[in-house]
Amino acid sequence: MTIGKGKRPRDPNQLAKWIVEQSTAEPIPQTTVQAPPDLSAYMAAMGRKGGMVGGKRRLVTMTPEARRAAAAKAAQARWGKKT
């Protein structure tokens, strides 16, 4: 059988089967989907909503100690020695 995209089998019998399947396969009809005209604006609004909700909610739910611990962990990951 094939492994991955475009790789052919090494076994001669499987290769023959693969060649026959490739040569006799029905082409997949290409369908075009029309995107709504305001899709870009909609996706931009979704992104802004997710970013605004996440940061505000995290700020409200974390205690000052938890924020300090998260900042220390981030600093250690960024600047600490790699082992």
C-alpha positions in Angstrom: 0.0 0.0 0.0 1.1 3.6 -0.4 2.7 5.4 2.5 2.3 9.1 2.7 1.5 11.4 -0.2 2.8 10.3 -3.6 5.1 7.5 -2.5 4.9 4.3 -4.4 5.0 0.8 -2.9 8.3 -1.1 -3.3 6.7 -4.5 -3.7 6.2 -5.2 -7.5 2.7 -6.7 -7.0 1.6 -3.8 -4.9 3.2 -1.3 -7.3 1.2 -2.9 -10.2 -2.0 -2.6 -8.2 -1.2 1.0 -7.4 -0.5 1.9 -11.0 -3.8 0.3 -12.2 -5.7 2.2 -9.4 -4.0 5.5 -10.3 -4.7 5.1 -14.1 -8.3 4.0 -13.8 -9.4 6.2 -10.9 -12.3 8.6 -11.5 -11.2 12.2 -11.3 -12.7 14.0 -8.3 -14.9 16.8 -9.5 -13.6 20.2 -8.4 -16.3 22.3 -6.8 -15.9 25.9 -6.1 -17.4 27.4 -3.1 -18.2 31.1 -3.1 -17.1 32.8 0.1 -19.4 35.4 1.5 -18.3 39.0 0.7 -17.9 39.9 4.4 -15.9 36.8 5.4 -12.8 38.7 6.1 -14.5 41.1 8.4 -16.3 38.2 10.2 -13.0 36.3 10.7 -11.3 39.5 12.0 -14.1 40.1 14.5 -13.8 36.5 15.7 -10.1 36.9 16.3 -10.5 40.1 18.2 -13.2 38.5 20.3 -11.1 35.5 21.3 -8.1 37.7 22.1 -10.0 40.2 24.2 -12.0 37.6 26.1 -9.0 35.4 26.9 -6.7 38.1 28.3 -9.5 39.8 30.4 -10.7 36.5 31.8 -7.2 35.4 32.7 -6.5 38.7 34.4 -9.7 38.4 36.5 -9.2 34.8 37.6 -5.5 34.8 38.4 -4.4 36.0 41.9 -1.3 38.2 42.1 0.7 35.2 43.4 -0.4 33.1 40.5 0.6 35.9 38.0 4.0 36.2 39.7 4.5 32.4 39.5 3.5 32.3 35.8 5.8 35.2 35.0 8.7 33.5 36.9 8.1 30.3 35.0 8.0 32.1 31.7 11.2 34.0 32.5 12.9 30.7 33.5 11.8 29.0 30.2 12.9 32.0 28.1 16.2 32.9 29.8 17.1 29.9 31.9 19.9 27.4 31.1 18.9 24.6 28.7 19.8 21.2 30.0 
